[in-house]
Amino acid sequence: MNPRQLQQMAQQMQKQMQKIQEELAVAVVEGSAGGGAITVRMNGHRELQSVIIAPEVVDPADVEMLQDLLVVAINDAAKKAQELAEQRMGPLMGGMKGLPGLF
């Protein structure tokens, strides 16, 4: 592969990466805990978008449970966002294997 071809491939991959990053910014995943008592929405960059808490789960006498449920819901959404990013970037990363010196 000559240097010009390599440069063209790199530019094409950069454009694809930018497109994927833009898609991830608007994609939304949901994580939940407590059978849906708490729902967390996050974009594909793992940025928190919203938290929805069912009123019946708010118990001033048991704040610790609410905190635990929030952690579970946020981690669930973060895992789903990571999986989404890996899924979207998978084909692009596979194409990088053909580039000499990278893999």
GUGU-991016 format. One line per field, with one value per residue (C-alpha): residue number from 1; x, y, z. Coordinates in Angstrom, 1 decimal, padded with zeros to 4 digits, always signed. Layout:
<pts>
gufi = [NUM	...]
u = [X	...]
v = [Y	...]
w = [Z	...]
</pts>
This chain:
<pts>
gufi = [1	2	3	4	5	6	7	8	9	10	11	12	13	14	15	16	17	18	19	20	21	22	23	24	25	26	27	28	29	30	31	32	33	34	35	36	37	38	39	40	41	42	43	44	45	46	47	48	49	50	51	52	53	54	55	56	57	58	59	60	61	62	63	64	65	66	67	68	69	70	71	72	73	74	75	76	77	78	79	80	81	82	83	84	85	86	87	88	89	90	91	92	93	94	95	96	97	98	99	100	101	102	103]
u = [+000.0	+001.5	+001.5	-001.2	-003.6	-002.8	-003.5	-006.9	-007.8	-006.9	-009.0	-012.0	-011.7	-011.5	-014.8	-016.4	-015.2	-016.6	-020.0	-020.1	-019.2	-022.1	-024.5	-023.4	-024.1	-027.8	-028.3	-030.1	-029.9	-031.8	-030.7	-033.0	-033.1	-035.7	-038.0	-038.2	-038.5	-035.5	-034.8	-031.6	-031.2	-027.7	-026.3	-023.8	-020.9	-022.1	-023.3	-026.3	-029.4	-032.1	-033.1	-036.7	-037.5	-040.9	-042.4	-043.0	-039.3	-038.5	-038.4	-036.7	-036.2	-034.2	-032.1	-029.4	-031.7	-032.4	-028.7	-028.0	-030.7	-029.3	-025.9	-027.3	-029.4	-026.5	-024.1	-026.7	-027.1	-023.3	-022.8	-025.4	-023.8	-020.4	-021.9	-023.6	-020.3	-018.5	-021.2	-021.1	-017.3	-016.8	-016.8	-014.5	-012.0	-012.1	-011.1	-008.1	-006.6	-005.6	-003.4	+000.3	+001.9	-001.4	-002.4]
v = [+000.0	+003.3	+006.4	+008.1	+005.2	+005.0	+008.7	+008.3	+005.4	+007.3	+010.3	+008.0	+006.4	+009.8	+010.8	+007.6	+008.0	+011.6	+010.3	+007.6	+010.1	+012.3	+009.4	+008.4	+011.9	+011.6	+007.9	+007.2	+004.1	+003.4	+001.7	+000.8	-000.6	-001.8	-003.2	+000.2	+002.2	+004.2	+004.8	+006.5	+007.8	+008.3	+009.1	+007.0	+009.1	+008.0	+011.5	+011.4	+012.8	+012.2	+010.3	+009.3	+008.2	+006.6	+008.5	+005.3	+004.5	+007.8	+006.9	+009.4	+006.6	+004.6	+007.0	+004.3	+002.1	+005.0	+005.7	+002.0	+001.9	+005.0	+003.4	+000.3	+002.2	+004.4	+001.5	-000.4	+002.6	+003.1	-000.6	-000.3	+002.9	+001.2	-001.8	+000.6	+002.4	-000.9	-002.1	+001.1	+001.2	-002.5	-002.4	+000.6	-001.0	-004.2	-002.1	-000.8	-004.3	-003.9	-000.9	-001.8	-001.0	-000.6	-004.2]
w = [+000.0	-001.0	+001.3	-000.7	-000.3	+003.4	+003.8	+001.9	+004.1	+007.3	+006.1	+005.3	+008.7	+010.4	+008.7	+009.7	+013.3	+013.4	+012.1	+014.8	+017.5	+016.3	+016.3	+019.8	+021.1	+020.2	+020.9	+024.2	+026.3	+029.5	+032.7	+035.5	+038.9	+041.4	+038.7	+037.0	+040.2	+038.9	+035.2	+034.0	+030.5	+029.1	+025.6	+023.8	+025.3	+028.8	+029.6	+032.0	+030.3	+032.9	+036.1	+036.8	+040.3	+041.1	+044.1	+046.1	+046.2	+048.0	+051.7	+054.0	+056.5	+053.9	+051.8	+051.5	+049.4	+047.1	+046.7	+046.0	+043.3	+041.7	+041.5	+039.9	+037.4	+036.4	+036.0	+034.0	+031.6	+031.4	+030.4	+027.7	+026.4	+026.3	+024.4	+022.0	+021.3	+020.8	+018.5	+016.4	+016.3	+015.7	+011.9	+011.9	+014.2	+012.1	+009.0	+010.8	+010.9	+007.3	+008.0	+008.3	+011.6	+013.5	+014.3]
</pts>
